[in-house]
Amino acid sequence: MALLFSNVTVSDGNHQAQFLVAGVPICKNDLEDWTAYQNFISGMELDGTVNVHADGYLYGEGGGFIARPEEVAYFTMRLASKPTFLQDRCRKVVTVDFKLLSKM
């Protein structure tokens, strides 16, 4: 069983944040329930455009399943303790870029 999750970078031109999420985000709704995204948005002073870059990864072998929040938390801890975790233990399968409005 392979687990699908993404390494997401959000940027508003002045600030940037990077965090992991389940699945592969393709729109604002896919990010709204993640605390790291909410923290980034709440730190913005004005409504504005957010650039989103997501690299989707599979961890494990076999058929793919979207990682649960608990599994994303585990991958986040692994990444914090070993910065090369994504390159060493995961397989990048997709890259997605999109823009969204921060406070609509």
MARKOLKOL-433537 format. One line per field, with one value per residue: residue number from 0; residue in three letters; x negated, z, y of N, C-alpha, C in turn. Coordinates in nm, 2 decimals. Layout:
N
drense <- [NUM;...]
numi <- [ALA;...]
n_c1 <- [X;...]
n_c3 <- [Z;...]
n_c2 <- [Y;...]
ca_c1 <- [X;...]
ca_c3 <- [Z;...]
ca_c2 <- [Y;...]
c_c1 <- [X;...]
c_c3 <- [Z;...]
c_c2 <- [Y;...]
//
This chain:
104
drense <- [0;1;2;3;4;5;6;7;8;9;10;11;12;13;14;15;16;17;18;19;20;21;22;23;24;25;26;27;28;29;30;31;32;33;34;35;36;37;38;39;40;41;42;43;44;45;46;47;48;49;50;51;52;53;54;55;56;57;58;59;60;61;62;63;64;65;66;67;68;69;70;71;72;73;74;75;76;77;78;79;80;81;82;83;84;85;86;87;88;89;90;91;92;93;94;95;96;97;98;99;100;101;102;103]
numi <- [MET;ALA;LEU;LEU;PHE;SER;ASN;VAL;THR;VAL;SER;ASP;GLY;ASN;HIS;GLN;ALA;GLN;PHE;LEU;VAL;ALA;GLY;VAL;PRO;ILE;CYS;LYS;ASN;ASP;LEU;GLU;ASP;TRP;THR;ALA;TYR;GLN;ASN;PHE;ILE;SER;GLY;MET;GLU;LEU;ASP;GLY;THR;VAL;ASN;VAL;HIS;ALA;ASP;GLY;TYR;LEU;TYR;GLY;GLU;GLY;GLY;GLY;PHE;ILE;ALA;ARG;PRO;GLU;GLU;VAL;ALA;TYR;PHE;THR;MET;ARG;LEU;ALA;SER;LYS;PRO;THR;PHE;LEU;GLN;ASP;ARG;CYS;ARG;LYS;VAL;VAL;THR;VAL;ASP;PHE;LYS;LEU;LEU;SER;LYS;MET]
n_c1 <- [-0.08;-0.07;-0.11;0.03;-0.07;-0.15;-0.42;-0.40;-0.44;-0.37;-0.33;-0.33;-0.46;-0.60;-0.62;-0.68;-0.58;-0.62;-0.49;-0.34;-0.07;0.23;0.29;0.31;0.32;0.54;0.69;0.81;0.98;0.87;0.66;0.76;0.82;0.59;0.36;0.11;0.14;0.36;0.23;0.04;0.21;0.34;0.14;0.11;0.14;0.32;0.59;0.49;0.30;0.21;-0.05;-0.08;-0.26;-0.29;-0.43;-0.36;-0.39;-0.45;-0.46;-0.58;-0.48;-0.28;0.08;0.22;0.32;0.49;0.31;0.38;0.45;0.30;0.10;-0.03;-0.12;-0.31;-0.49;-0.57;-0.72;-0.92;-1.04;-1.14;-1.33;-1.50;-1.61;-1.63;-1.44;-1.21;-1.34;-1.49;-1.32;-1.07;-0.86;-0.84;-0.55;-0.39;-0.36;-0.21;-0.09;0.07;0.28;0.44;0.69;0.63;0.82;1.10]
n_c3 <- [0.00;-0.10;0.01;-0.06;-0.05;-0.02;-0.06;0.01;-0.10;-0.01;-0.11;-0.09;-0.21;-0.03;0.19;0.28;0.32;0.41;0.40;0.47;0.32;0.30;0.01;-0.31;-0.35;-0.54;-0.54;-0.34;-0.14;-0.08;0.09;0.31;0.56;0.69;0.94;0.91;0.67;0.74;0.94;0.78;0.61;0.80;0.88;0.68;0.58;0.41;0.18;-0.08;-0.35;-0.35;-0.42;-0.50;-0.48;-0.53;-0.47;-0.53;-0.36;-0.33;-0.07;0.00;-0.14;-0.41;-0.46;-0.46;-0.18;-0.03;0.21;0.56;0.80;1.04;0.93;0.77;0.97;1.08;0.86;0.85;1.09;1.03;0.81;0.94;1.11;0.93;0.67;0.40;0.36;0.18;-0.07;-0.03;0.06;-0.07;-0.36;-0.61;-0.78;-0.91;-1.00;-0.91;-0.98;-0.88;-0.83;-0.57;-0.41;-0.10;0.11;0.05]
n_c2 <- [-0.12;0.21;0.54;0.86;1.19;1.54;1.78;2.10;2.43;2.76;3.10;3.45;3.64;3.80;3.65;3.30;2.96;2.62;2.29;1.97;1.79;1.58;1.38;1.54;1.88;2.08;2.30;2.58;2.48;2.23;2.29;2.43;2.30;2.25;2.33;2.46;2.60;2.77;2.92;3.05;3.21;3.36;3.53;3.70;4.04;4.18;4.11;3.90;3.75;3.41;3.20;2.87;2.58;2.24;1.93;1.60;1.30;0.95;0.71;0.40;0.09;-0.05;-0.02;0.31;0.52;0.79;0.97;0.97;1.23;1.16;1.01;1.20;1.37;1.20;1.17;1.44;1.46;1.27;1.40;1.63;1.52;1.40;1.56;1.47;1.29;1.28;1.26;1.02;0.82;0.83;0.85;1.08;1.19;1.37;1.72;2.02;2.35;2.64;2.94;3.13;3.32;3.48;3.55;3.50]
ca_c1 <- [0.00;-0.14;-0.03;0.02;-0.08;-0.22;-0.50;-0.34;-0.50;-0.28;-0.40;-0.25;-0.56;-0.68;-0.64;-0.66;-0.57;-0.63;-0.43;-0.29;0.08;0.27;0.33;0.25;0.41;0.56;0.76;0.80;1.05;0.78;0.57;0.82;0.83;0.45;0.32;0.00;0.20;0.43;0.13;-0.02;0.31;0.37;0.03;0.11;0.20;0.43;0.63;0.39;0.28;0.11;-0.11;-0.08;-0.34;-0.28;-0.50;-0.30;-0.48;-0.40;-0.54;-0.54;-0.46;-0.15;0.18;0.21;0.43;0.46;0.26;0.46;0.38;0.20;-0.02;-0.10;-0.20;-0.43;-0.58;-0.63;-0.82;-1.03;-1.11;-1.21;-1.45;-1.59;-1.57;-1.63;-1.33;-1.13;-1.42;-1.54;-1.22;-0.94;-0.87;-0.76;-0.47;-0.32;-0.38;-0.10;-0.10;0.19;0.29;0.56;0.71;0.62;0.93;1.24]
ca_c3 <- [0.00;-0.10;0.07;-0.13;0.02;-0.10;0.00;-0.04;-0.07;-0.04;-0.11;-0.12;-0.27;0.08;0.29;0.23;0.42;0.35;0.49;0.41;0.33;0.24;-0.13;-0.39;-0.36;-0.67;-0.52;-0.20;-0.05;-0.04;0.19;0.42;0.69;0.74;1.03;0.85;0.57;0.81;1.00;0.68;0.57;0.91;0.89;0.57;0.62;0.32;0.08;-0.19;-0.43;-0.29;-0.52;-0.44;-0.55;-0.46;-0.52;-0.48;-0.33;-0.28;0.03;0.00;-0.27;-0.44;-0.49;-0.38;-0.10;0.02;0.34;0.66;0.88;1.13;0.85;0.73;1.09;1.09;0.75;0.89;1.19;0.96;0.73;1.04;1.16;0.82;0.56;0.27;0.37;0.05;-0.18;0.00;0.09;-0.14;-0.51;-0.66;-0.89;-0.98;-0.95;-0.93;-0.94;-0.90;-0.75;-0.51;-0.33;0.04;0.20;-0.01]
ca_c2 <- [0.00;0.34;0.66;0.98;1.31;1.64;1.88;2.22;2.56;2.87;3.22;3.57;3.74;3.85;3.54;3.17;2.85;2.49;2.20;1.85;1.77;1.46;1.39;1.64;1.99;2.14;2.42;2.63;2.39;2.12;2.34;2.51;2.23;2.23;2.43;2.53;2.69;2.87;3.01;3.14;3.30;3.46;3.62;3.80;4.17;4.22;4.01;3.89;3.62;3.31;3.11;2.74;2.48;2.11;1.81;1.49;1.18;0.82;0.64;0.26;0.02;-0.10;0.07;0.43;0.56;0.92;0.96;1.03;1.33;1.10;0.97;1.32;1.41;1.11;1.21;1.56;1.43;1.21;1.51;1.72;1.46;1.37;1.65;1.40;1.18;1.27;1.21;0.89;0.72;0.85;0.87;1.20;1.14;1.48;1.86;2.11;2.49;2.72;3.06;3.14;3.45;3.44;3.57;3.52]
c_c1 <- [-0.09;-0.05;-0.07;0.03;-0.16;-0.30;-0.46;-0.42;-0.40;-0.36;-0.31;-0.34;-0.65;-0.71;-0.62;-0.65;-0.57;-0.57;-0.37;-0.14;0.11;0.31;0.25;0.35;0.42;0.64;0.76;0.87;0.96;0.68;0.63;0.82;0.69;0.40;0.21;0.05;0.28;0.34;0.07;0.08;0.34;0.26;0.02;0.19;0.32;0.47;0.53;0.39;0.18;0.07;-0.13;-0.16;-0.33;-0.35;-0.43;-0.39;-0.40;-0.51;-0.49;-0.52;-0.32;-0.05;0.18;0.34;0.39;0.42;0.36;0.38;0.27;0.08;-0.10;-0.18;-0.32;-0.54;-0.65;-0.74;-0.95;-1.11;-1.19;-1.34;-1.55;-1.54;-1.57;-1.53;-1.26;-1.22;-1.47;-1.44;-1.09;-0.97;-0.78;-0.68;-0.40;-0.36;-0.26;-0.13;0.03;0.19;0.43;0.57;0.71;0.74;1.06;1.34]
c_c3 <- [0.00;-0.06;-0.01;-0.05;-0.06;0.00;-0.06;0.00;-0.11;-0.02;-0.15;-0.18;-0.16;0.18;0.22;0.34;0.34;0.45;0.41;0.43;0.27;0.09;-0.20;-0.41;-0.50;-0.66;-0.37;-0.10;0.00;0.07;0.32;0.55;0.75;0.82;0.97;0.75;0.64;0.88;0.90;0.63;0.67;0.93;0.78;0.61;0.54;0.23;-0.03;-0.25;-0.36;-0.40;-0.45;-0.54;-0.47;-0.54;-0.45;-0.47;-0.29;-0.18;0.04;-0.14;-0.29;-0.47;-0.40;-0.31;-0.05;0.17;0.44;0.73;0.97;1.05;0.80;0.85;1.10;0.98;0.79;0.99;1.12;0.88;0.82;1.09;1.05;0.69;0.42;0.27;0.23;-0.06;-0.16;0.01;0.01;-0.29;-0.55;-0.78;-0.97;-0.92;-1.00;-0.89;-0.97;-0.81;-0.69;-0.44;-0.19;0.12;0.14;0.07]
c_c2 <- [0.12;0.45;0.78;1.10;1.41;1.73;2.01;2.34;2.67;3.00;3.34;3.68;3.80;3.74;3.41;3.07;2.72;2.39;2.08;1.85;1.63;1.48;1.49;1.76;2.04;2.27;2.46;2.54;2.27;2.16;2.39;2.44;2.21;2.35;2.52;2.63;2.80;2.97;3.10;3.24;3.40;3.56;3.72;3.93;4.20;4.10;4.01;3.76;3.54;3.22;2.97;2.64;2.35;2.00;1.69;1.37;1.06;0.76;0.50;0.21;-0.02;0.01;0.19;0.47;0.70;0.91;1.02;1.14;1.28;1.06;1.09;1.37;1.33;1.15;1.34;1.55;1.36;1.31;1.60;1.66;1.42;1.45;1.58;1.29;1.17;1.22;1.06;0.78;0.73;0.86;0.98;1.16;1.25;1.62;1.94;2.25;2.56;2.85;3.06;3.28;3.41;3.45;3.60;3.44]
//
